Amino acid sequence: QVQLVESGGGLVQAGGSLRLTCVASGSIFSINAMGWYRQAPGKQRELVARISSGGITNYADSVKGRFTISRDNAKSTVYLQMNNLKPEDTAVYYCNVVTGYLSNYWGQGTQVTVSS
């Protein structure tokens, strides 16, 4: 089984920065895409950023220019650098990994709270 461990969430003032880290471990032979999703109270889960095995990225319009996703394939790790955070970024952020067998795995989530 695959396990995802997230870290880096917390409380930050508007305009501040946080860096989320997700490390995958377990029965992983290969990883396809890695990404971050978030869910705010009363809203559905949405894609924040995704990066393919080839390094192709895509972002939600609301975070373009502020967030950067990257990965370290050797360490099965994905990062999300979040700059110029806004109160509307407040949500639980979930790491997502798609293996080469197209199986989906999710982290338990890390809380990001941005105060105004």
Contacts in CASP RR format, 6 or more apart in sequence:
PFRMAT RR
TARGET T0000
AUTHOR 0000-0000-0000
METHOD contacts of the structure
MODEL  1
QVQLVESGGGLVQAGGSLRLTCVASGSIFSINAMGWYRQAPGKQRELVAR
ISSGGITNYADSVKGRFTISRDNAKSTVYLQMNNLKPEDTAVYYCNVVTG
YLSNYWGQGTQVTVSS
1 26 0 8 1.000
1 27 0 8 1.000
2 24 0 8 1.000
2 25 0 8 1.000
2 26 0 8 1.000
2 27 0 8 1.000
2 28 0 8 1.000
2 97 0 8 1.000
2 99 0 8 1.000
2 103 0 8 1.000
2 105 0 8 1.000
3 24 0 8 1.000
3 25 0 8 1.000
3 26 0 8 1.000
3 105 0 8 1.000
4 22 0 8 1.000
4 23 0 8 1.000
4 24 0 8 1.000
4 95 0 8 1.000
4 97 0 8 1.000
4 105 0 8 1.000
4 106 0 8 1.000
4 107 0 8 1.000
4 108 0 8 1.000
5 22 0 8 1.000
5 23 0 8 1.000
5 25 0 8 1.000
5 107 0 8 1.000
6 20 0 8 1.000
6 21 0 8 1.000
6 22 0 8 1.000
6 93 0 8 1.000
6 94 0 8 1.000
6 95 0 8 1.000
6 107 0 8 1.000
6 108 0 8 1.000
6 109 0 8 1.000
6 110 0 8 1.000
7 20 0 8 1.000
7 21 0 8 1.000
7 22 0 8 1.000
7 110 0 8 1.000
8 18 0 8 1.000
8 19 0 8 1.000
8 20 0 8 1.000
8 21 0 8 1.000
8 110 0 8 1.000
9 18 0 8 1.000
9 20 0 8 1.000
9 93 0 8 1.000
9 110 0 8 1.000
9 111 0 8 1.000
9 112 0 8 1.000
10 18 0 8 1.000
10 110 0 8 1.000
10 111 0 8 1.000
10 112 0 8 1.000
10 113 0 8 1.000
11 113 0 8 1.000
11 114 0 8 1.000
11 115 0 8 1.000
12 18 0 8 1.000
12 85 0 8 1.000
12 112 0 8 1.000
12 113 0 8 1.000
12 114 0 8 1.000
12 115 0 8 1.000
13 114 0 8 1.000
13 115 0 8 1.000
14 85 0 8 1.000
14 86 0 8 1.000
14 87 0 8 1.000
14 114 0 8 1.000
14 115 0 8 1.000
14 116 0 8 1.000
15 83 0 8 1.000
15 84 0 8 1.000
15 85 0 8 1.000
15 86 0 8 1.000
15 114 0 8 1.000
16 83 0 8 1.000
16 84 0 8 1.000
16 85 0 8 1.000
16 114 0 8 1.000
17 81 0 8 1.000
17 82 0 8 1.000
17 83 0 8 1.000
17 84 0 8 1.000
17 85 0 8 1.000
18 82 0 8 1.000
18 85 0 8 1.000
18 112 0 8 1.000
19 79 0 8 1.000
19 80 0 8 1.000
19 81 0 8 1.000
19 82 0 8 1.000
20 36 0 8 1.000
20 79 0 8 1.000
20 80 0 8 1.000
20 82 0 8 1.000
20 93 0 8 1.000
20 95 0 8 1.000
20 110 0 8 1.000
20 112 0 8 1.000
21 77 0 8 1.000
21 78 0 8 1.000
21 79 0 8 1.000
22 34 0 8 1.000
22 35 0 8 1.000
22 36 0 8 1.000
22 77 0 8 1.000
22 78 0 8 1.000
22 79 0 8 1.000
22 95 0 8 1.000
22 97 0 8 1.000
22 107 0 8 1.000
23 75 0 8 1.000
23 76 0 8 1.000
23 77 0 8 1.000
24 31 0 8 1.000
24 34 0 8 1.000
24 76 0 8 1.000
24 77 0 8 1.000
24 78 0 8 1.000
24 97 0 8 1.000
24 105 0 8 1.000
25 76 0 8 1.000
28 76 0 8 1.000
28 97 0 8 1.000
28 99 0 8 1.000
29 99 0 8 1.000
29 100 0 8 1.000
29 101 0 8 1.000
30 53 0 8 1.000
30 99 0 8 1.000
30 100 0 8 1.000
30 101 0 8 1.000
31 53 0 8 1.000
31 73 0 8 1.000
31 76 0 8 1.000
31 97 0 8 1.000
31 98 0 8 1.000
31 99 0 8 1.000
31 100 0 8 1.000
32 52 0 8 1.000
32 53 0 8 1.000
32 98 0 8 1.000
32 99 0 8 1.000
32 100 0 8 1.000
32 102 0 8 1.000
33 50 0 8 1.000
33 51 0 8 1.000
33 52 0 8 1.000
33 53 0 8 1.000
33 96 0 8 1.000
33 97 0 8 1.000
33 98 0 8 1.000
34 50 0 8 1.000
34 51 0 8 1.000
34 69 0 8 1.000
34 71 0 8 1.000
34 78 0 8 1.000
34 95 0 8 1.000
34 96 0 8 1.000
34 97 0 8 1.000
34 98 0 8 1.000
35 47 0 8 1.000
35 48 0 8 1.000
35 49 0 8 1.000
35 50 0 8 1.000
35 51 0 8 1.000
35 69 0 8 1.000
35 78 0 8 1.000
35 80 0 8 1.000
35 95 0 8 1.000
35 96 0 8 1.000
35 97 0 8 1.000
36 47 0 8 1.000
36 48 0 8 1.000
36 49 0 8 1.000
36 50 0 8 1.000
36 69 0 8 1.000
36 78 0 8 1.000
36 80 0 8 1.000
36 93 0 8 1.000
36 94 0 8 1.000
36 95 0 8 1.000
36 96 0 8 1.000
37 45 0 8 1.000
37 46 0 8 1.000
37 47 0 8 1.000
37 48 0 8 1.000
37 93 0 8 1.000
37 94 0 8 1.000
37 96 0 8 1.000
38 45 0 8 1.000
38 46 0 8 1.000
38 48 0 8 1.000
38 89 0 8 1.000
38 91 0 8 1.000
38 92 0 8 1.000
38 93 0 8 1.000
38 94 0 8 1.000
38 112 0 8 1.000
39 45 0 8 1.000
39 46 0 8 1.000
39 91 0 8 1.000
39 92 0 8 1.000
39 94 0 8 1.000
40 90 0 8 1.000
40 91 0 8 1.000
40 92 0 8 1.000
43 91 0 8 1.000
45 94 0 8 1.000
46 60 0 8 1.000
47 58 0 8 1.000
47 60 0 8 1.000
48 59 0 8 1.000
48 60 0 8 1.000
48 63 0 8 1.000
48 67 0 8 1.000
48 80 0 8 1.000
48 93 0 8 1.000
49 57 0 8 1.000
49 58 0 8 1.000
49 59 0 8 1.000
49 60 0 8 1.000
49 63 0 8 1.000
49 67 0 8 1.000
49 68 0 8 1.000
49 69 0 8 1.000
49 80 0 8 1.000
50 57 0 8 1.000
50 58 0 8 1.000
50 69 0 8 1.000
50 96 0 8 1.000
51 57 0 8 1.000
51 69 0 8 1.000
51 70 0 8 1.000
51 71 0 8 1.000
51 78 0 8 1.000
53 73 0 8 1.000
55 71 0 8 1.000
57 69 0 8 1.000
59 65 0 8 1.000
59 67 0 8 1.000
59 69 0 8 1.000
62 88 0 8 1.000
63 82 0 8 1.000
63 89 0 8 1.000
66 82 0 8 1.000
66 83 0 8 1.000
66 84 0 8 1.000
66 85 0 8 1.000
67 80 0 8 1.000
67 81 0 8 1.000
67 82 0 8 1.000
67 83 0 8 1.000
68 80 0 8 1.000
68 81 0 8 1.000
68 83 0 8 1.000
69 78 0 8 1.000
69 79 0 8 1.000
69 80 0 8 1.000
69 81 0 8 1.000
70 78 0 8 1.000
70 79 0 8 1.000
70 81 0 8 1.000
71 77 0 8 1.000
71 78 0 8 1.000
71 79 0 8 1.000
72 78 0 8 1.000
72 79 0 8 1.000
78 95 0 8 1.000
78 97 0 8 1.000
80 93 0 8 1.000
82 89 0 8 1.000
82 112 0 8 1.000
85 112 0 8 1.000
85 114 0 8 1.000
86 114 0 8 1.000
87 114 0 8 1.000
87 115 0 8 1.000
87 116 0 8 1.000
88 114 0 8 1.000
89 112 0 8 1.000
89 114 0 8 1.000
90 112 0 8 1.000
90 113 0 8 1.000
90 114 0 8 1.000
91 112 0 8 1.000
92 109 0 8 1.000
92 110 0 8 1.000
92 111 0 8 1.000
92 112 0 8 1.000
93 109 0 8 1.000
93 110 0 8 1.000
93 111 0 8 1.000
93 112 0 8 1.000
94 106 0 8 1.000
94 107 0 8 1.000
94 108 0 8 1.000
94 109 0 8 1.000
95 106 0 8 1.000
95 107 0 8 1.000
95 109 0 8 1.000
96 104 0 8 1.000
96 105 0 8 1.000
96 106 0 8 1.000
96 107 0 8 1.000
97 104 0 8 1.000
97 105 0 8 1.000
98 104 0 8 1.000
98 105 0 8 1.000
99 105 0 8 1.000
END
